[in-house]
């Protein structure tokens, strides 16, 4: 409905602007029209410049209306129109009146935001006094609006905004409170509780602005973090969370600050806010080259959160431990009893991270039990978490090669399940690693891949698997069992897959010592000469000629081994030479059957040193 009415509403923007000039003004009717315009703007609608200008100045006529709710809507809309309309700077003086002390608190914050959107670099100094006054205003919404607006003014007037540091520091140290921000998750019952708890969001905005002001002075940043990290100075949990992130950033940028910043992070682990505790633990776990002593307290805090009644807290804790287990599994192992209790958690996201963490930290004897538990709910989780599970299984398979059979069975089952390309690709990569690093799993893994490409809906994956089959299949004890699967792709798939299958098939014939295998490949490649696609026919013709040559270089050419630069040039031009041969074919002869031996001779001569 909205899509069909949107063009009509945009087309009538000029007539809408006339409504705002009518007399007497109907506040209710104007608010409805402004709400519709806001909806269009916030959903991505772009007004033409002339219409935006007409609307902007039509709406600006409402500045003098005494209805506070209407004035609030006026500022919301003109703030969005300011980027498109022309000559918006003309209304600066009118807006500045509503930013002064004594204006209605309902729309004063909106007026400040609109003013900072309208002005440019040359006029920032003119509003400096108003903004500085608003920053230290006793009303939290006004102070926060001024701080956030100053943040956006920094790119165009850094030198002027930096002069407001003393006011910003005063705001950061203030105890103004507002119930407008909740760090919890809940419904009406918890909402009333959040409203009773004071939240000091002005401090959050002030510290963020101070950081931007001092971003090029590391010592000033260090002093700021140390100053506001003192107990009781910052009341806002969100502001303390920002300080945690700043401390972590300083550690990353300067190794010399590691000791004092780690001391601060350790203190935040004992903060009364769960949000700050978790962020501090996460920051510590992300520090490079941690000692067991440095990480012990952070892991202990996260372990305590694993038994929290809140699912979001448990999820945050187990996710951090899951990531940290990749680097220090021994440090996380002490949490295993509590992690095991989360395997049966009703929240599948928590259960997934619990099992994958145990896979990273568990011992060989627990692998089979964990794999059974994973298999039980793989169908119930999203592809994102499935990928996480597969990555954990891949790591475990390389860690415990003796358990490769169970791992491979799990991967082969997973690859047949419904899923996205990213998920299927992660499973295929895991099987590839097993083939590469666990030799005893090669033949079973190749068989599973052969079965997978029978129903593979992703061309890119099918091509990758065919390439692997061509490289690894000829080296197995019984290469003929893979040839059937490869040739089926020539018959049943699209041209890209067929071309890849022909190349894979040729690798079983070129350099092959078994005459029966070579004869079978020759027959199959000959059939490919009748393919409808040029690329498939060209590859088949070239490889048939190469199969007749008992030459190591020809084998390297097909198998993509280590070759000389001259061979690389010939590889690039081989298909072109074949097509040239097609062009000079005798009239009436099937083009794919008449590759001139002189062409192939020229190729092979170039291959030889």
C-alpha positions as CSV (number, residue, x, y, z in Angstrom):
1,X,0.0,0.0,0.0
2,X,2.8,2.4,0.9
3,X,4.7,1.8,-2.3
4,X,1.6,2.6,-4.5
5,X,0.8,5.8,-2.6
6,X,4.4,7.1,-2.2
7,X,4.8,8.7,-5.7
8,X,1.4,10.5,-5.4
9,X,2.4,11.9,-2.0
10,X,5.7,13.1,-3.3
11,X,4.0,14.7,-6.3
12,X,1.7,16.6,-4.0
13,X,4.4,18.0,-1.8
14,X,3.9,21.5,-3.1
15,X,0.2,21.4,-2.3
16,X,1.0,20.0,1.1
17,X,3.3,23.0,1.7
18,X,0.3,25.3,1.1
19,X,-1.6,23.6,4.0
20,X,1.1,25.0,6.4
21,X,0.3,28.6,5.2
22,X,-3.4,28.3,5.8
23,X,-5.1,30.3,8.4
24,X,-6.0,29.3,11.1
25,X,-3.4,26.5,11.5
26,X,-4.8,23.1,12.5
27,X,-2.0,21.6,14.7
28,X,-3.5,18.1,14.5
29,X,-3.8,18.2,10.7
30,X,-0.2,19.5,10.4
31,X,1.1,16.9,12.7
32,X,-0.5,14.1,10.5
33,X,1.0,15.6,7.4
34,X,4.4,15.9,9.0
35,X,4.2,12.3,10.2
36,X,3.5,11.2,6.6
37,X,6.5,13.2,5.3
38,X,8.7,11.7,8.0
39,X,7.7,8.3,7.0
40,X,8.6,8.9,3.4
41,X,12.0,10.4,4.4
42,X,12.9,7.7,6.9
43,X,12.0,4.9,4.4
44,X,14.5,6.2,1.9
45,X,12.3,8.5,-0.3
46,X,14.2,11.3,-2.0
47,X,12.4,14.6,-2.7
48,X,13.5,16.6,-5.8
49,X,15.5,19.7,-4.8
50,X,12.7,22.2,-5.7
51,X,10.0,20.3,-3.9
52,X,12.3,19.8,-0.9
53,X,12.9,23.6,-0.8
54,X,9.2,24.3,-1.1
55,X,8.4,21.9,1.7
56,X,11.2,23.2,3.9
57,X,10.2,26.8,3.8
58,X,6.5,25.9,4.0
59,X,7.1,23.9,7.2
60,X,9.3,26.7,8.6
61,X,6.2,28.9,8.8
62,X,5.1,26.7,11.8
63,X,8.0,28.0,13.9
64,X,5.7,30.5,15.6
65,X,3.0,28.0,16.5
66,X,2.5,27.5,20.2
67,X,1.7,23.8,20.0
68,X,4.8,22.1,21.5
69,X,4.2,18.7,19.9
70,X,3.8,20.3,16.5
71,X,7.0,22.2,16.9
72,X,8.8,19.0,17.8
73,X,7.6,17.4,14.6
74,X,8.7,20.5,12.6
75,X,12.3,20.1,13.7
76,X,12.3,16.3,13.0
77,X,11.3,16.9,9.4
78,X,13.4,20.0,8.5
79,X,16.4,18.2,9.9
80,X,16.0,15.6,7.3
81,X,15.1,18.0,4.5
82,X,18.1,20.2,5.2
83,X,20.5,18.1,3.1
84,X,18.3,18.5,0.0
85,X,16.7,21.9,0.2
86,X,18.3,25.1,-0.9
87,X,19.0,28.3,1.2
88,X,18.3,26.5,4.5
89,X,20.8,28.8,6.2
90,X,18.1,31.5,6.1
91,X,16.2,30.0,9.0
92,X,19.2,29.8,11.3
93,X,18.1,32.8,13.4
94,X,14.6,31.4,13.9
95,X,15.9,28.1,15.1
96,X,18.5,29.7,17.4
97,X,15.6,31.3,19.3
98,X,14.3,27.9,20.2
99,X,17.7,26.7,21.4
100,X,18.0,29.4,24.0
101,X,17.4,29.0,27.7
102,X,13.8,29.4,28.5
103,X,12.4,27.6,25.4
104,X,10.0,24.7,25.8
105,X,12.0,21.7,26.9
106,X,9.9,19.4,24.6
107,X,11.3,20.7,21.4
108,X,14.6,22.4,22.5
109,X,16.7,19.3,22.0
110,X,15.2,18.8,18.5
111,X,15.9,22.5,17.7
112,X,19.6,22.0,18.6
113,X,19.9,18.9,16.4
114,X,18.2,20.7,13.5
115,X,20.4,23.8,13.9
116,X,23.6,21.8,13.7
117,X,22.4,20.1,10.6
118,X,21.6,23.4,8.8
119,X,24.7,25.4,9.5
120,X,28.0,25.1,7.7
121,X,31.7,25.6,8.7
122,X,31.5,29.4,8.3
123,X,28.6,29.8,10.7
124,X,29.6,27.4,13.5
125,X,31.2,30.2,15.5
126,X,27.9,32.1,15.5
127,X,26.2,29.4,17.4
128,X,29.1,28.6,19.7
129,X,27.6,30.3,22.7
130,X,24.2,28.5,22.3
131,X,25.9,25.1,22.1
132,X,28.2,25.6,25.0
133,X,25.3,26.7,27.2
134,X,23.2,23.7,26.1
135,X,26.1,21.2,26.8
136,X,26.0,22.2,30.5
137,X,22.2,22.5,30.6
138,X,20.5,20.8,33.6
139,X,18.0,19.0,31.3
140,X,19.7,15.7,30.2
141,X,17.9,15.6,26.8
142,X,19.1,19.0,25.9
143,X,22.7,18.4,27.1
144,X,22.9,15.0,25.2
145,X,21.5,16.7,22.0
146,X,24.2,19.4,22.2
147,X,26.9,16.8,22.8
148,X,25.8,14.5,19.9
149,X,25.5,17.5,17.6
150,X,29.0,18.7,18.5
151,X,30.2,15.2,17.6
152,X,28.8,15.7,14.1
153,X,30.3,19.2,13.9
154,X,33.8,18.0,14.5
155,X,34.6,17.2,10.8
156,X,33.7,20.7,9.6
157,X,34.9,22.8,12.6
158,X,37.4,20.8,14.7
159,X,39.2,23.8,16.1
160,X,36.0,25.5,17.3
161,X,34.5,22.4,18.8
162,X,37.7,21.6,20.6
163,X,37.3,24.9,22.5
164,X,34.3,23.3,24.2
165,X,36.4,20.8,26.2
166,X,35.8,22.4,29.6
167,X,32.0,22.3,29.1
168,X,32.2,18.7,27.9
169,X,34.2,17.7,30.9
170,X,31.6,19.3,33.2
171,X,28.9,17.3,31.4
172,X,30.9,14.1,31.8
173,X,31.3,14.7,35.5
174,X,27.6,15.7,36.1
175,X,25.0,13.6,37.8
176,X,22.1,14.5,35.6
177,X,20.0,11.5,35.2
178,X,17.4,10.3,32.7
179,X,15.3,7.2,32.5
180,X,15.3,7.1,28.7
181,X,17.9,4.4,28.2
182,X,17.7,0.8,29.4
183,X,20.5,-1.7,29.3
184,X,18.2,-4.6,30.1
185,X,16.0,-6.7,27.9
186,X,12.4,-7.1,29.0
187,X,8.8,-6.2,28.7
188,X,6.5,-3.9,30.7
189,X,7.5,-5.4,34.1
190,X,11.2,-4.7,33.6
191,X,10.5,-1.4,31.8
192,X,9.0,0.2,35.0
193,X,12.1,-1.0,36.9
194,X,14.3,0.6,34.2
195,X,12.4,3.8,34.5
196,X,13.0,3.9,38.3
197,X,16.7,3.3,37.8
198,X,18.5,6.4,36.8
199,X,20.7,6.3,33.6
200,X,23.3,8.9,33.0
201,X,23.4,9.0,29.2
202,X,24.8,12.6,29.2
203,X,28.1,11.1,30.5
204,X,28.2,8.5,27.8
205,X,27.9,11.2,25.1
206,X,30.3,13.5,26.8
207,X,33.0,10.9,27.1
208,X,32.5,9.9,23.5
209,X,33.0,13.6,22.4
210,X,36.1,14.0,24.6
211,X,37.6,11.0,23.0
212,X,37.1,12.5,19.5
213,X,38.5,15.8,20.7
214,X,41.7,14.1,22.0
215,X,42.0,11.3,19.5
216,X,45.4,12.6,18.3
217,X,46.8,13.0,21.8
218,X,47.5,9.6,23.3
219,X,48.6,10.9,26.7
220,X,45.5,13.0,27.0
221,X,43.4,9.9,26.2
222,X,45.3,7.9,28.9
223,X,44.6,10.6,31.5
224,X,41.0,10.7,30.5
225,X,40.5,7.0,30.8
226,X,42.3,7.0,34.2
227,X,40.3,10.0,35.4
228,X,36.9,8.7,34.7
229,X,37.6,5.1,35.7
230,X,37.8,6.1,39.4
231,X,35.1,4.6,41.5
232,X,31.8,6.6,41.5
233,X,32.9,9.2,38.9
234,X,30.9,7.8,36.0
235,X,27.4,6.7,36.8
236,X,26.4,5.5,33.3
237,X,27.1,1.8,32.6
238,X,27.2,2.7,28.9
239,X,29.9,5.3,29.6
240,X,32.0,2.8,31.6
241,X,31.6,0.3,28.7
242,X,33.1,3.0,26.4
243,X,36.0,3.5,28.8
244,X,36.6,-0.3,28.7
245,X,36.8,-0.2,24.9
246,X,39.1,2.8,25.0
247,X,41.4,1.0,27.4
248,X,41.5,-2.0,25.1
249,X,42.3,0.2,22.1
250,X,45.2,1.9,24.0
251,X,46.7,-1.6,24.8
252,X,46.4,-2.5,21.1
253,X,48.1,0.7,19.9
254,X,50.8,1.0,22.6
255,X,52.4,-2.0,24.3
256,X,53.9,0.3,26.9
257,X,50.4,1.1,28.3
258,X,49.6,-2.6,28.8
259,X,50.3,-2.7,32.5
260,X,48.2,0.3,33.6
261,X,45.3,-0.4,31.3
262,X,45.2,-4.1,32.3
263,X,44.9,-3.0,35.9
264,X,41.9,-0.9,34.9
265,X,40.3,-3.7,33.0
266,X,40.8,-6.0,36.0
267,X,39.0,-3.5,38.2
268,X,36.1,-3.3,35.8
269,X,35.6,-7.1,36.1
270,X,34.2,-6.3,39.6
271,X,31.9,-3.6,38.3
272,X,28.3,-3.7,39.5
273,X,27.0,-3.8,35.9
274,X,27.0,-7.1,34.1
275,X,27.4,-5.2,30.8
276,X,30.7,-3.7,32.0
277,X,31.9,-7.0,33.4
278,X,31.4,-8.9,30.2
279,X,33.0,-6.2,28.1
280,X,36.0,-6.1,30.3
281,X,36.4,-9.9,30.2
282,X,36.1,-9.7,26.4
283,X,38.7,-7.0,26.2
284,X,41.2,-9.0,28.3
285,X,40.6,-12.2,26.3
286,X,41.5,-10.3,23.1
287,X,44.8,-9.0,24.4
288,X,47.8,-10.6,22.7
289,X,50.3,-12.9,24.5
290,X,48.2,-13.3,27.7
291,X,49.7,-15.0,30.6
292,X,47.7,-17.5,32.7
293,X,47.7,-15.0,35.6
294,X,46.4,-12.2,33.5
295,X,43.4,-14.1,32.1
296,X,42.5,-16.1,35.2
297,X,40.1,-13.6,36.7
298,X,38.4,-12.8,33.4
299,X,37.7,-16.5,32.8
300,X,36.4,-16.8,36.4
301,X,33.9,-14.0,35.8
302,X,32.7,-15.5,32.6
303,X,32.3,-18.8,34.3
304,X,30.0,-17.2,36.9
305,X,27.9,-15.7,34.1
306,X,27.4,-19.2,32.6
307,X,24.9,-19.9,35.4
308,X,23.1,-16.6,35.0
309,X,19.2,-16.9,34.8
310,X,19.3,-14.5,31.8
311,X,19.8,-16.1,28.4
312,X,21.5,-13.0,26.9
313,X,24.1,-13.1,29.7
314,X,24.8,-16.8,29.2
315,X,25.1,-16.3,25.5
316,X,27.6,-13.4,25.8
317,X,29.7,-15.4,28.2
318,X,29.8,-18.6,26.3
319,X,30.5,-16.8,23.0
320,X,33.6,-15.1,24.5
321,X,34.8,-18.4,25.9
322,X,34.3,-20.1,22.6
323,X,36.4,-17.5,20.8
324,X,39.1,-17.5,23.5
325,X,39.3,-21.4,23.5
326,X,40.8,-21.2,20.0
327,X,43.9,-19.6,21.5
328,X,44.1,-20.8,25.1
329,X,42.0,-24.0,25.5
330,X,43.8,-24.9,28.7
331,X,42.6,-21.7,30.4
332,X,39.0,-22.4,29.3
333,X,39.1,-26.0,30.3
334,X,38.3,-25.2,34.0
335,X,34.9,-24.0,32.9
336,X,33.9,-27.3,31.2
337,X,31.6,-28.6,34.0
338,X,29.5,-25.4,33.7
339,X,29.7,-25.5,29.9
340,X,28.4,-29.1,29.8
341,X,25.3,-28.0,31.7
342,X,24.5,-25.7,28.8
343,X,24.4,-28.5,26.2
344,X,20.7,-29.1,26.9
345,X,19.8,-25.4,27.1
346,X,16.5,-24.5,25.5
347,X,18.3,-21.7,23.6
348,X,20.0,-23.4,20.7
349,X,22.4,-20.6,20.2
350,X,23.8,-21.1,23.7
351,X,23.8,-24.9,23.3
352,X,25.7,-24.6,20.0
353,X,28.5,-22.5,21.4
354,X,28.6,-24.7,24.5
355,X,29.3,-27.9,22.4
356,X,31.7,-26.2,20.1
357,X,33.6,-24.8,23.0
358,X,33.8,-28.3,24.6
359,X,35.0,-29.6,21.3
360,X,37.9,-27.2,21.4
361,X,38.8,-27.8,25.1
362,X,37.7,-31.5,25.6
363,X,39.8,-34.6,25.5
364,X,39.8,-37.5,23.0
365,X,37.5,-39.6,25.1
366,X,34.6,-37.1,25.1
367,X,34.6,-36.6,21.3
368,X,32.1,-39.3,20.4
369,X,29.6,-38.2,23.0
370,X,29.8,-34.6,21.9
371,X,29.4,-35.5,18.2
372,X,26.2,-37.4,19.0
373,X,24.8,-34.4,20.9
374,X,25.7,-32.1,18.0
375,X,24.0,-34.4,15.4
376,X,20.8,-34.2,17.4
377,X,20.0,-30.6,16.9
378,X,21.9,-29.6,13.7
379,X,18.6,-29.3,11.9
380,X,17.3,-26.8,14.6
381,X,19.9,-24.1,14.3
382,X,20.7,-21.5,11.7
383,X,23.4,-21.8,9.0
384,X,25.5,-19.3,10.9
385,X,25.8,-21.6,13.9
386,X,26.1,-24.7,11.6
387,X,29.2,-23.1,10.2
388,X,30.5,-22.5,13.7
389,X,30.0,-26.2,14.5
390,X,31.7,-27.4,11.3
391,X,34.7,-25.2,12.0
392,X,35.0,-26.7,15.5
393,X,34.7,-30.3,14.0
394,X,37.4,-29.5,11.5
395,X,39.8,-28.3,14.2
396,X,39.0,-31.4,16.4
397,X,39.5,-33.8,13.4
398,X,43.0,-32.4,12.9
399,X,43.7,-32.5,16.6
400,X,42.6,-36.1,17.1
401,X,43.2,-38.0,13.8
402,X,42.2,-41.3,15.3
403,X,38.6,-40.0,15.5
404,X,38.5,-39.1,11.8
405,X,35.9,-41.7,11.0
406,X,33.2,-40.2,13.3
407,X,34.1,-36.7,12.2
408,X,33.8,-37.7,8.5
409,X,30.5,-39.4,9.1
410,X,29.2,-36.2,10.7
411,X,30.5,-34.0,7.8
412,X,29.1,-36.3,5.2
413,X,25.6,-36.2,6.8
414,X,25.8,-32.4,7.2
415,X,26.7,-31.9,3.5
416,X,23.5,-33.6,2.4
417,X,21.3,-31.4,4.6
418,X,19.6,-28.3,3.3
419,X,21.7,-25.2,3.6
420,X,23.3,-22.1,2.1
421,X,26.3,-22.0,-0.1
422,X,28.4,-20.7,2.8
423,X,27.5,-23.7,5.0
424,X,28.0,-26.2,2.2
425,X,31.4,-24.6,1.4
426,X,32.5,-24.8,5.0
427,X,31.7,-28.5,5.1
428,X,33.6,-29.1,1.8
429,X,36.6,-27.2,3.1
430,X,36.6,-29.3,6.2
431,X,36.6,-32.5,4.2
432,X,39.4,-31.1,2.0
433,X,41.5,-30.6,5.1
434,X,40.9,-34.2,6.2
435,X,42.1,-35.5,2.9
436,X,45.2,-33.3,3.0
437,X,46.2,-33.8,6.7
438,X,44.7,-37.2,7.6
439,X,45.7,-39.6,4.8
440,X,43.8,-42.6,6.2
441,X,40.5,-40.7,5.5
442,X,41.2,-39.9,1.9
443,X,39.3,-42.7,0.1
444,X,36.2,-42.4,2.3
445,X,36.2,-38.7,2.0
446,X,36.5,-38.8,-1.8
447,X,33.6,-41.2,-1.9
448,X,31.5,-38.9,0.1
449,X,32.4,-36.0,-2.2
450,X,31.5,-38.1,-5.3
451,X,28.0,-38.8,-3.8
452,X,27.6,-35.1,-2.9
453,X,28.2,-33.8,-6.5
454,X,25.4,-36.0,-7.7
455,X,23.0,-33.5,-6.2
456,X,25.1,-30.4,-5.7
457,X,23.2,-27.3,-6.7
458,X,26.2,-24.9,-6.5
459,X,28.3,-24.8,-9.6
460,X,31.3,-23.3,-7.8
461,X,31.4,-26.1,-5.3
462,X,31.0,-28.8,-7.9
463,X,34.0,-27.4,-9.9
464,X,36.1,-27.3,-6.8
465,X,35.3,-30.9,-5.9
466,X,35.9,-32.1,-9.5
467,X,39.3,-30.4,-9.4
468,X,40.2,-32.3,-6.2
469,X,38.9,-35.6,-7.6
470,X,41.2,-35.1,-10.6
471,X,44.2,-34.4,-8.4
472,X,43.7,-37.1,-5.7
473,X,41.7,-39.8,-7.5
474,X,44.5,-41.1,-9.8
475,X,46.7,-41.5,-6.8
476,X,44.3,-43.9,-5.0
477,X,44.4,-47.7,-5.1
478,X,41.3,-48.0,-7.3
479,X,40.9,-44.8,-9.4
480,X,38.3,-46.3,-11.7
481,X,35.5,-46.0,-9.1
482,X,35.7,-42.2,-9.3
483,X,35.6,-42.0,-13.1
484,X,31.9,-42.9,-13.3
485,X,30.9,-40.1,-11.0
486,X,33.0,-37.6,-13.0
487,X,31.6,-38.7,-16.3
488,X,28.1,-38.4,-15.0
489,X,28.8,-34.7,-14.5
490,X,29.6,-34.4,-18.2
491,X,26.3,-35.9,-19.1
492,X,24.0,-34.1,-16.6
493,X,25.4,-30.7,-15.6
494,X,25.8,-27.2,-17.1
495,X,28.6,-26.2,-19.4
496,X,30.9,-24.9,-16.6
497,X,30.7,-28.1,-14.7
498,X,31.0,-30.2,-17.8
499,X,34.3,-28.5,-18.7
500,X,35.6,-29.0,-15.2
501,X,34.6,-32.7,-15.4
502,X,36.5,-33.1,-18.7
503,X,39.6,-31.7,-17.2
504,X,39.3,-33.9,-14.1
505,X,38.7,-36.9,-16.3
506,X,41.8,-36.2,-18.4
507,X,44.0,-36.4,-15.3
508,X,43.1,-40.0,-14.9
509,X,44.4,-40.7,-18.5
510,X,47.4,-38.6,-19.1
511,X,50.5,-40.3,-17.7
512,X,48.4,-43.3,-16.7
513,X,50.3,-46.6,-16.7
514,X,47.3,-48.9,-16.6
515,X,46.2,-49.5,-20.2
516,X,42.6,-50.4,-19.2
517,X,42.1,-47.2,-17.3
518,X,43.7,-45.2,-20.1
519,X,41.5,-46.9,-22.7
520,X,38.3,-46.1,-20.7
521,X,39.3,-42.4,-20.3
522,X,40.0,-42.2,-24.0
523,X,36.5,-43.6,-24.9
524,X,34.8,-41.1,-22.5
525,X,36.8,-38.1,-23.7
526,X,36.0,-39.1,-27.3
527,X,32.3,-38.9,-26.5
528,X,32.9,-35.4,-25.1
529,X,33.9,-34.3,-28.6
530,X,30.2,-34.2,-29.5
531,X,29.3,-31.8,-26.7
532,X,27.3,-28.7,-27.6
533,X,29.7,-26.4,-25.8
534,X,32.9,-25.2,-27.4
535,X,34.9,-25.2,-24.2
536,X,34.0,-28.7,-23.4
537,X,34.9,-29.9,-27.0
538,X,38.2,-28.0,-27.0
539,X,39.3,-29.4,-23.6
540,X,38.4,-32.9,-24.7
541,X,40.3,-32.6,-28.1
542,X,43.4,-31.2,-26.4
543,X,43.5,-33.8,-23.7
544,X,43.0,-36.6,-26.2
545,X,46.1,-35.5,-28.1
546,X,48.1,-35.2,-24.9
547,X,47.1,-38.7,-23.9
548,X,48.9,-40.0,-27.0
549,X,52.2,-38.4,-25.9
550,X,54.4,-40.3,-23.5
551,X,55.9,-37.2,-22.0
552,X,56.3,-36.0,-18.4
553,X,55.7,-32.4,-19.5
554,X,52.4,-33.3,-21.0
555,X,51.5,-34.9,-17.6
556,X,52.5,-31.8,-15.8
557,X,50.5,-29.7,-18.2
558,X,47.3,-31.6,-17.3
559,X,48.0,-32.0,-13.6
560,X,48.9,-28.3,-13.1
561,X,52.3,-29.3,-11.6
562,X,55.3,-27.0,-11.2
563,X,56.0,-25.8,-14.8
564,X,58.2,-23.4,-16.5
565,X,57.1,-19.9,-17.6
566,X,57.0,-21.0,-21.2
567,X,54.5,-23.7,-20.2
568,X,52.4,-21.1,-18.5
569,X,52.2,-19.2,-21.7
570,X,51.3,-22.3,-23.7
571,X,48.7,-23.1,-21.1
572,X,47.0,-19.8,-21.7
573,X,47.1,-20.1,-25.5
574,X,46.3,-23.8,-25.8
575,X,42.6,-23.4,-26.3
576,X,43.2,-20.6,-28.8
577,X,45.4,-22.9,-30.8
578,X,42.7,-25.5,-30.8
579,X,40.2,-23.0,-32.0
580,X,42.6,-21.9,-34.8
581,X,42.8,-25.5,-35.9
582,X,39.0,-25.6,-36.0
583,X,39.0,-22.6,-38.3
584,X,41.3,-24.2,-40.8
585,X,39.5,-27.5,-40.8
586,X,38.6,-29.0,-44.1
587,X,35.1,-28.2,-45.3
588,X,32.4,-30.6,-44.2
589,X,34.4,-32.2,-41.4
590,X,33.1,-32.0,-37.8
591,X,35.2,-29.3,-36.2
592,X,35.8,-31.1,-33.0
593,X,37.4,-34.1,-34.7
594,X,40.1,-32.5,-36.8
595,X,42.7,-31.2,-34.4
596,X,45.8,-30.9,-36.6
597,X,48.8,-32.8,-35.1
598,X,51.0,-29.9,-36.0
599,X,49.2,-27.7,-33.5
600,X,49.8,-30.3,-30.7
601,X,53.4,-30.7,-31.8
602,X,54.0,-27.0,-31.5
603,X,52.5,-27.1,-27.9
604,X,54.6,-30.0,-26.9
605,X,57.8,-28.5,-28.3
606,X,57.2,-25.4,-26.2
607,X,56.7,-27.6,-23.2
608,X,60.1,-29.2,-23.5
609,X,63.1,-27.3,-22.0
